[in-house]
Amino acid sequence: MAERPLTDQERRDLLEHAHVLHAATLRRHGELLDTHAAQMTLLTSLLERQLATQQALTATQARLAETLEAIKDLLRRGHGQ
């Protein structure tokens, strides 16, 4: 069975509906990109804080190792060794 051609009004309605859907899709994609950008900014900040914490812990570990060696040295000297 052959389909009838669309009327001018039906074409306009379809185009208007397509335009509304397209605009909504663009708006949603924009929102997703904004959310993604905010999340990337947060992740970058967290990564920088993690690296700073790691550096601080490494420095603390080195100082603790030096302190431990100094304590061992004091104990050896205290026992006449």
C-alpha positions as a Markdown table, in Angstrom:
| # | Residue | x | y | z |
|---|---|---|---|---|
| 1 | Met | 0.0 | 0.0 | 0.0 |
| 2 | Ala | 1.5 | 3.4 | -1.0 |
| 3 | Glu | 1.9 | 6.0 | 1.6 |
| 4 | Arg | 0.3 | 9.4 | 1.0 |
| 5 | Pro | 2.6 | 12.4 | 0.7 |
| 6 | Leu | 2.9 | 14.6 | 3.8 |
| 7 | Thr | 1.0 | 17.9 | 3.8 |
| 8 | Asp | 2.9 | 21.2 | 4.2 |
| 9 | Gln | 1.5 | 21.4 | 7.7 |
| 10 | Glu | 2.7 | 17.9 | 8.6 |
| 11 | Arg | 6.2 | 18.8 | 7.2 |
| 12 | Arg | 6.3 | 22.0 | 9.3 |
| 13 | Asp | 5.2 | 20.0 | 12.4 |
| 14 | Leu | 7.9 | 17.4 | 11.8 |
| 15 | Leu | 10.6 | 20.1 | 11.3 |
| 16 | Glu | 9.5 | 21.9 | 14.4 |
| 17 | His | 9.5 | 18.7 | 16.4 |
| 18 | Ala | 13.0 | 17.9 | 15.1 |
| 19 | His | 14.2 | 21.4 | 15.9 |
| 20 | Val | 12.9 | 21.1 | 19.5 |
| 21 | Leu | 14.6 | 17.7 | 19.9 |
| 22 | His | 17.8 | 19.0 | 18.4 |
| 23 | Ala | 17.8 | 22.0 | 20.7 |
| 24 | Ala | 17.1 | 19.8 | 23.7 |
| 25 | Thr | 19.9 | 17.4 | 22.7 |
| 26 | Leu | 22.4 | 20.3 | 22.3 |
| 27 | Arg | 21.4 | 21.7 | 25.7 |
| 28 | Arg | 21.8 | 18.3 | 27.4 |
| 29 | His | 25.2 | 17.7 | 25.7 |
| 30 | Gly | 26.3 | 21.2 | 27.0 |
| 31 | Glu | 25.2 | 20.2 | 30.5 |
| 32 | Leu | 27.1 | 17.0 | 30.3 |
| 33 | Leu | 30.2 | 18.8 | 29.1 |
| 34 | Asp | 29.9 | 21.3 | 31.9 |
| 35 | Thr | 29.6 | 18.5 | 34.4 |
| 36 | His | 32.6 | 16.7 | 32.9 |
| 37 | Ala | 34.7 | 19.8 | 33.0 |
| 38 | Ala | 33.8 | 20.3 | 36.7 |
| 39 | Gln | 34.6 | 16.7 | 37.5 |
| 40 | Met | 38.0 | 17.0 | 35.7 |
| 41 | Thr | 38.8 | 20.1 | 37.7 |
| 42 | Leu | 38.0 | 18.3 | 40.9 |
| 43 | Leu | 40.0 | 15.3 | 39.9 |
| 44 | Thr | 43.0 | 17.5 | 39.0 |
| 45 | Ser | 42.7 | 19.2 | 42.4 |
| 46 | Leu | 42.6 | 15.8 | 44.2 |
| 47 | Leu | 45.5 | 14.5 | 42.2 |
| 48 | Glu | 47.6 | 17.6 | 43.2 |
| 49 | Arg | 46.6 | 17.2 | 46.8 |
| 50 | Gln | 47.5 | 13.5 | 46.7 |
| 51 | Leu | 50.9 | 14.3 | 45.2 |
| 52 | Ala | 51.6 | 16.9 | 47.9 |
| 53 | Thr | 50.6 | 14.4 | 50.6 |
| 54 | Gln | 52.8 | 11.7 | 49.1 |
| 55 | Gln | 55.7 | 14.1 | 49.0 |
| 56 | Ala | 55.1 | 15.1 | 52.7 |
| 57 | Leu | 54.9 | 11.4 | 53.7 |
| 58 | Thr | 58.1 | 10.7 | 51.8 |
| 59 | Ala | 59.9 | 13.5 | 53.6 |
| 60 | Thr | 58.4 | 12.4 | 57.0 |
| 61 | Gln | 59.6 | 8.8 | 56.3 |
| 62 | Ala | 63.1 | 10.1 | 55.6 |
| 63 | Arg | 63.2 | 12.1 | 58.8 |
| 64 | Leu | 61.9 | 9.1 | 60.8 |
| 65 | Ala | 64.6 | 6.9 | 59.3 |
| 66 | Glu | 67.2 | 9.5 | 60.4 |
| 67 | Thr | 65.7 | 9.7 | 63.9 |
| 68 | Leu | 65.7 | 5.9 | 64.2 |
| 69 | Glu | 69.3 | 5.8 | 63.2 |
| 70 | Ala | 70.2 | 8.5 | 65.7 |
| 71 | Ile | 68.3 | 6.6 | 68.5 |
| 72 | Lys | 70.1 | 3.3 | 67.6 |
| 73 | Asp | 73.4 | 5.2 | 67.7 |
| 74 | Leu | 72.6 | 6.6 | 71.1 |
| 75 | Leu | 71.6 | 3.2 | 72.4 |
| 76 | Arg | 74.8 | 1.7 | 71.1 |
| 77 | Arg | 76.9 | 4.3 | 72.8 |
| 78 | Gly | 74.9 | 4.0 | 76.0 |
| 79 | His | 75.8 | 0.3 | 76.3 |
| 80 | Gly | 79.5 | 0.9 | 75.7 |
| 81 | Gln | 79.6 | -0.4 | 72.1 |
